[in-house]
Amino acid sequence: MKIKSTKKMLLMGSCLVPSVLASTHLLANNDINLQNTNYCQSSGGGNYEHIAGVSTSGIDNLSSGQSPYTDFTHLTAQLSVGQNQITLTPGFVNNAYTEYWSVFIDLNNDGDFSDIDELVGSGSSRTALTTSLDIPASAEGITSRMRIAMKYNSPVANACENFNAGEVEDYSVHIKKRDTSQLEDMCLSQAPTEQSALADSIPVCVKSSSQFQSFSVPGADSAGSVAITTSYGQGNLTLEARNGEGGYPRPGDDSIRSKHVGNTECVVITNPTKYWTNIVMRGLFKGATIVADLGATSCRKEPGAIDPGNVAYEYPNVNVIIFPFSFSDTPLTWTTDQIIADMETVKQYYAEQSYGRFNVTWEIKPQIVINEPKSKYDADTKAWHQLYADKIAEAGVDMNFPGEANLVMMAAPQVSTINSQAGPPFIQLYHHKPGTIAHEMGHAMGLRHSMSVEGGNHVINSGNDSIRNYGNPHAMMGMGAHTLEEYNLMYKSYFKGWLNDQEVPLISSSGTYRIYAFDHGSSNGTNAPGSIGLRLKSGNGNYTYWLEYRTTNDRYNTNTKNGVLVNIKGYMENESQPSFWNHRSALLDMTPNSKDNSRWAQEDETDAELAIGKSFIDPWNGFKITPIAKGGQEDTANAWIEVKVEML
């Protein structure tokens, strides 16, 4: 209270002291400028606060001392249509107080600031305020006046107000003409946009994404065409757009897509029939710029090489950065000692899965305690996602771009009913068990679930096939996570260096082939004396069948010991996220509808093996396979099964 009283006394007894430019020794001549323009007068007052700095494109002006009004029109801001960043800094004699800022621009050069949209920026802060100035396309090319008002306690009512505490400064401003042949990196000069609609020819910075960001472009039908360009930043995105019925682009629909390496993409829609064009930027990316040019038939940038997608996990190792979280009323019961013990189990698991060709490391960050009850976020999971993202960022880690061969894992008590889940390269862990960790790490490194083909009474190619999620009950990425079951062979092939062509040969000629159990490997290798699987191409060349001999499973080992399991690669695939592997495995149920799934959804696949004496014919006439015998020492790497292959 004493300080506030001092402030009021200073204001009442203030005198007019001209500002001094940090960049020049010349003082502005206020009277002459006001006489030579039609602009209304506006001024502040007092001697406690003043405008200490204005920084934007073309201007970096520092001043000291209080003046009710200063004419800086010899300084010209160089702004662009769209969003422009400006930093406004207050100065004080002593303690800081909240100051209210208003930035006006005469957008039509009619000598006033009273037209609609001529208040182009505003905000309040006790310290430097960084905000955006929104410039409409109608102002392109003008040179005009910009007025900045800083007022204590409340914003100015209009650009012509005279008030007792604060300062007013005038500048010149030029709105640059747009060059639609070029695309600026907007994230270097502006914050990510909060808008969902793109204005014609105005590029914006896009929020970072681990899945997708969406926009709409109005007025496409009357423009005759729309060209959409993205570029800059990190990551790899796919650009999708559609005009007409159907809303936003969805995986597998007829939207126009641009899928190239990196973030530079181009989509052109000609003869749009609807007012709105809807856009999705899909993938893991940050720092990207997007622009939509109505009436254009070419993009501002040309994309590079076609994106082959995620073809493999390239590294022989992975490091998991673990962030433990607790709430004020709900501590994380997963202690540091338990984390270490469980990660040791996971490390050993991956060493065995890779046959000694992959290493897992980890680092445990200090626990982050949320000084609020968990119930607050049980009721608002969106706020929870934002909170932990902010806390991880404050710790200096970008959870979407943590560096090569790094994953980020957030471990917390379960919030609401959120399940543990992951997508490259981030894990939300609410179930603190080694099997769950190993499963979610698979997702974070780029794998989808191990699935199955549902073809009714057919094994495959029924004409009405579908893909069943979690359809492989035997595999880690299917229903086998809790008991740390083996990765299927096809998914092992995703990790560079885990398998070689001798271990799983591609068969192109008829014969009888012996394969050994693939699920008795260790950190010393497969431990098998021969091949551990076979690959066969479909007759149309589009699909690859992976044959494996699985002899261990806590629930179903007696079934799989008597036949081979077959997963197909490439069938009914349409991966929409560039950060995930192009492929996902689909188990073929060689005994379709043998069980009714009345107890649980994947029960019918528990006897999916092609048993000894039974045959399967590729429906595209590539081959016929028949397991004919098994032998070796059961439940060891020496156990084998022989498969007769007849090429058709």
N, C-alpha and C positions, 0 to 999 in steps of 0.2 A: 504493500500500500504506500509506503514511503517513496519508493522509486516511482510509482505511477504518479503521485502528486508532483514529484520533481519534473516529470515529463510534461505535465500540464502547465506548470509554471514556465518552462522553457518555451512552450508553444505560445503562451500568452505574451511573452516578452520577446518574441522573435524579431529579427531584423532580416532584411533581404541580402543574402550573401551570394554572389555569383559562384557557379561551379567552376572548377578548374579541370581542364581536360588532361588526362594522363598522357595523351598522344600528341598534344599540341599546346603551345603557349598562348594561342589566340583565344580571346573571349568572344562568345557569340553576341551579336548585336540584336537584342530581342525586339526593340522598338521598330527598327527598319523592316524586319521580316514581317511583323504584324501589319505594318502599313502597306506592304507590297503584296499582300494576299487577301483573299476574301474569307479566310478561315476565322471562325470565332475564336475569342480569347478563352484560355483556360489556364488556371494556375493553382498551385498548392500554397503552402505556407508553413510557418514554424521553423525552428532551427534544430529539431531533434533528429529527424530522419530525412534521407534524401535518396535519389537514384544514384547508386554507386557504380553500376555497370549495366551495359546493354551489349549482348553478343549474339549476332546472327550472321548469316551469309553476307559478307561485304562490310560488316561493322563489328568492331571489337572496341567499344568506347568505355573507358573508365573515367570517373569524375569524383571529386571530393568536395565537401562543403555543400550547404543547402542553398538552393535558389528556387523560388516558386515556379519559375518557368525558364527553360533554356532552349534556344533555337539551334539545333544541330543539323539543319537542312543541307549544310555543305557535306554531310556524310550520307551516303546512299546505300541502303540495304538492297541486295540483289536476291530477290525471292523468285520462286517458281510457282506455277499453278499446282494446287494440292497442298500437302502438309509441309510446313517449314519449321524447323526447330529454332527457338529463341531462348536465351537464358537472361533473366532479369534479376539483378542483385541489389538489395537494399543496403543502405548504410545508416549507422546509428551513432549518436553521441555516446551512448552507454549500452544498456540492455536492449536486446532485440525484441520487437513486437510484431504481431501479425500485420502484414501490409497486403493490400488488395490491389492487384494490377489489372489494367485494361489497356488493350492495344487496338487502336482504330486505324483503318486505312481508307482513304478516299478512293474507292475502287472504280469510280466512273469519272473522276476528275471534274466534279461539279462544284468544288469549293466547300464541301461540308463532309461531315462524318455521320450523317443521320439516315442514310439509306439502309435498307435491309442488308444484313450480312456484313456491314462495315465495322462492326465489332468483331475482329478476326481472331482474338485470343484473350484469355483472361485466366485468373487463378489467384491464390493467396498463399503466403508462406512467411515464416519468420526469417528464413535464409534464402539463398538463391533459388529462384523458381525457373525450372525448365519446362516449357510448354510448347504447344504447336500453334502456328498461325495457319489458318485454313483459307487459301486463296482460290476463288472460283475461276473457272475457265474464261468467264466474260471479261476478266481483268487482264488477260494476257497482253503483253506488249506495252502497258502504260507505264509512265513515270509520274509519280504522285506524291502525296504527303502521308506520313505515318505519325500518329500521335500516341505516346505512351504516358499513361497516368498511373502514379502510385499513390494510394490514399490509405491513411491509417484508419482501421476499425471497420470500414465498409467500402465497397466499390463505388466509383463515381456513377452518378445517375445517367450521365451522357458525356459526350466529348467536350462540352462547353462549360462544364461545372467549374466553379471557383470554390476551393475548400481550404480549410485551415491547417491541415497536417499532411504534408506530402509534397510531391513535386510532379511537374509535367514537362516532358521533353518532346520536341518535334524533330523528325528526320525525313529525308527524302527516301523514296522507295521506287525501285524499278522491278516490274514483274516480267521476267524473261519470257521470250517466246519459246514455245515447246518445240523441241527437235524430235519428231517422231521417227527419225531414222536411227536414233541412238537410244540406249537405255541406261540410265544412271543406276548405280548401286545405292538405292534409297536407304538401306539400313545403316549407311555411313553417316547420314544426316538427319534421320528421323526415327522416332520410336515405332515399333510395329503398330499397324493400324488396328483400330477397334471396329472399323466399319465392315459391314458384310456386303455392301454394294460398291462396285468399282465405277468411278466416274470416267468418262471418255478421255483416253490418252493421258491419264494421270497415274504415273507409277506409284506404288506404295510398298513399304516394307511389310513383310508377312511374319506373323508370330511363328516361333519354332514349333515343330510338330514331330510326334513319334508315330502318328497315324495319318491324319489328314487335316486340311483347312479348306473351307469352302467359301465361295463368293458368287455374286450374281452381277450381271451387267444389264442395265436397263436400256431400252430403245434400240435393240438389235434389229428388229423387223424393219423399221423405217430407214436404217442405215444401209441395208443391203448386204452387209457382211460384217464380221468382227474377227480381228486377229488378236490372239492372246499370247503373250510372251512372258516367260519366267527366266530368271537367271540369278547368278551370284550365290554366295554363301557356302555352307558345308552340307554334305549329305547327298542324297539321291532321291529325286522325286519323279513321279509320273503325273503329267498334266492331262486332265480329262474334262471335256466340255460337251454340252448338248443344248440344243435350242428346240423348243416344242414341248410335246407332252412327255411326262415321265419324271418330272422333278429333277433332282440332282443325279449325276452319274453314279451308277452302282456297278460293282464287279460283275463282269459277264454281259452287260447290256451293250447296246449299239452306239454308245457315246464315242466321239472322236477322241483318240488318245495319242499322246506323244510320250514315248518312253525311250530316253537316251541316257547315256552316262552323265551323272551330275545333275545340276539343277536347271540347265538351260534347255527349255522346251518350247514348242511352238504348236498351236492349234489354230486353224483358220476355219471358220464356219461361213459358208457362202449361202446366200438366199435364205436367211433365217425367217421363219414364219411367225414367231412369237416375240412378244415384247422383251421377255427375260431370256438371257442366256445364263445357264448355271454351270459353275466351274468347281472342280475338286482338285486340289493339289494333294497327292497321296504319297506317303512315304515318311522317312526319317530325314528331316532337314532343318536347318536354321539359317537365318540371314538372307533369305531369298527375297527377291523383288518380283512383283507381278504388275503387268499393265495390260489393259484391253483397249484396242484402237478400233472405234466404230468406223465403218466404211473402208477399212484397210483390207487388202488381200494378201499381204505378206507380213511376216513378223519382224521385230526389231533386231532379233538375233537368230542365228542359225544354230540348231542343236548339233552336237558332235556325234560320236559313234552310237549306234543302236545299243541299248542297254541289254546285256545278256541276262540280267537279273542276278540274284544271289546264287552263285554256282557252287560255293563251297565255304566252309569255315577254314580260313587260310592258315591259322596259327597252330603251333604244336602245344599251346598252353592257353590258360585263361586265368585272370586274376579277378577275384570278387571283392569289391569294396563294400563293406557291410556297415549300414547305419542302423543301430538299435534305437527304437523309440519307446518311450513310456508316457503315460498320462498321470495327472495328479492323483487320480483315484484308482488307476489300473496300471500297476507296474508290469513291465515285460518280464515274464518268468523265465525266459530263455537266458540263462546267465552266460557270462563270458566263458566260463569253463565248459558249459554245454555247447556253446557255439563252436569252440575249438574242437571238442570231441566229435560233434556232428560233421564239421567240415573235414576232419581227418577221415571219417567214413566216406564222405563224398569223394575226397581225393583218391582213396583206395579204389572206390567204385570205378571212377573214370580211368584210373591206371589199368584196371583189369579189362574194362570195355574196349580200350584202345590197344590192348595187348602190349602195354608199356610204352605207347607212343604219344602220350598226352599227359600234361601235368597241370594240376589245379593248385593255385595259391590264393591267399586271402589276406585282407587287412581289416581289422575291426576298429571303427571310428568311435570316439567317445559317445556315450549314450546321450541322446537328445530328449530332454524331459519337457513335455508340453504341460504348462502350468494351468491346465484346464481339464475338466472331466471328459472322459471318453464319450459320455452320452451326448455331448454337444455335437460331436462329429458322427456319432451313430445316426443322428437326425439330419446331417448335412454332409454326405460323403463327397460332394463336389468341393466343399471347403477343405475337407481333409486332404484330398489329392493336391490342392493348391498349397496347403500348409507344409506338407512334407517336401514338396518340390522346392519351396522357398527355403526351407531349413537346410536341405542338401546343397542348394546353391550358395547359401551363406557360408557353408563349410568349405567352399571352394571347389566343388565338384559339379560338373555339368552331367546330369543323369542321362541325358540323351547322347552326349558325345564325351564319354569319360576317357577316351584314348584307345589306341589299338590293343586288342586282347584284354580289355577291361569290361567287367560288368558291374553294375551298381545294384545292391540289394537293400531295400528298406524292410526292416523287420520290426513288427509292432504287434500288440494284442489285436485280435480281430476287431475291426471297426464295422459296425452294422453286420451285414451278412456277406461282406466282400470275401470272395475266395482268393487264395493265393493265385497269382497270375503273373505273366511276364510277356514281354515282347522286346526285341533287340533295342538297347542292351540293358534293360531295366527290369528288376524283379520286385514285386510286392509280395512279401512273405508274412502270412498270418498263421500258418501251420508249421511249426518248427520241428520238422523231422527230416532225416537225411534223404528219404525217398522223395519228399516234396521238393527239397532243395535241388536234387539232381534233375528232377523233371522240369522244374521252372528254369534251371540253367539251360536245359535243352532248348526251351522256347527263346530265352534271352540270347542264345547263340544262333538262332535262326530257324528252328524246326517247329513245324506244326505238330498236332497230335498224330499218332499212328492210327489210321482209320481203316475202314473196310468197305468193300463193295456190297451193296444191298441190291440183289437182282431178283427178288422173289424166289421162284423155284429154280432159277438159273444161277450159275456161278457168276457169270458176267455176260454183258452184251444182250440183256433181255429186251432191249428197246425201251425200257423204263427204269434204268438203273439209277441209283442214288448213292451218295457217299455218307457213311455213318460215322459221326464223330466218336472218338475214343474206341473205334470198332475193333482194334486189336487188343484182346484181353491179356495177351502174353507179354507185351513189350513195355519198356519203360515209358515211352511217350504215348502209350495207350492206357490200359487199366493196370499196368504192372508197377506203377511208381512206388506204392506203399511198401512193397516187398522187394524193392530194388531189383526188378527183373531186367533181363538183358535188353539192350538196344537191338532192334532188328537189323539184319545185315544191310539192308538198303539205307537205313539211317546212319549206320556206321560209315558208309561210303561218303557221306556229306562232309565228314571231317577229314581234311587233307592229311594223308599219311597213315590213316588207321588200317586201310586195306590195300592190297595190290592185286594185279590181274592174275597172278598165279594162285592167290588164295581164293579168289572168286572169278573163275574164268568165264568168258563169254563163249557159249557153245554155238557152233555153226555147222556141225556135222553129226549124223546119227551115231549112236554108240551107247554103251553103258558106263555111267560115271559114278564114282564113289565120292561121297562128301562126308566129312567128319563133323561131329558136334562142334558148333561154333561157340557154345556157351560154357566152355571150361577153360577159357584163356586166363592168363594172369599177367602181371607186369613184366613177365619174361617172354611173352609171346602167345601165340594161339595154342601152343602145346600139342597141336594136331600134326600127324605125320603126312598130311596131304591137304587138298583143298577143303575149305569149310563152307562152300556154297557154289551155286551155279547161276549164270545169267543167260536168258534166252530172249531174243527179239520176237515181237509179234509179226505175223505175216505181212501186215501193212507197214512195218518198220517204225511205227509211232510209239510203241510201248516196250518197256523192258520188264520181264518177269525175274524176280529174285527168289531163288529156292534156298531154304535153310533147314538145317536139322537141329531142332531145339529139344533138348532133353531135360531141362530143368525148369520147373515152375511150381510154386508152392501149391497151386490148385490143380493144374492140368497136366503134369508131367507124364502121367500114364498114357494120355492121348497122343501127345506130340512125339513120344518115343517111337510110335508105330507108323510114322509117315513124315512127309515134308510139309512145311508151311510155305506158302507162296504169296509174296507181296508184289503188286504191280506198280510200276513207276510211269507217270505220264498220262494216266487214264482219268478223264473228267477233271482235269486240273485247270485252275484259273486263279493263280495267286495274285492278289491285288496289291500287296504290300511289298515294295522292292527290297525291304530289309529282311524278309523271310526267304528261305530257300524256294527256288522255282518249283520244287516237287514236294509231294507228301506221299507217304507210303499208304497203300490200300490193300488190306489183307483179303484174299479170295477165300470165301467159305466153300470148301469142297463138299460139304454136306448141307446145302441150304435148307432152311426150315426144319432141321432135325430137332430143334428145340423152339419153344414158343415165346421165349423172352418174358414169360409171365413173372419171373422173380426179379430179373434185372435186364437192362436193355441189351447187353452184349452177350447174353448167355448162349445164343445160337452160334456164336463164333468160337466157343470154347472147344469145339471139336472140328475146327476148320481145316485140319491137316488132310492132305491127300494120302490116304492110307496105302500100305503095301497091297498090291494087287489091283488097286483102282487107277483109272486113267483120267487125264484131263487133256482136251484138245483145244488148242488156241482157236478161238472163233474166227480169226483172220487167216487161218490155214497156214500157220507158221510151223507148228510142231505138235507132236503128241508125247506126253510124258507119263511114265508108270513107275512108281517105286516097286522094286522087286525083291529086295532082301535087306536085312540089317545084321550087324554083327559087331565085333570088338567088345571091349569091356564096358558094360553099361555104366552110365553116370560118370564117365571120364572123357577126356579129349580124344580117346582112341575109339569111342563108339562111332559107328558109321552106318550109312544107309546107301544103297545103290539105286540109281534112277536110270531107267531105260529111256533114251531120247530118240524119237523118230522124226526126222525133218520131213515136212510135207512138201 
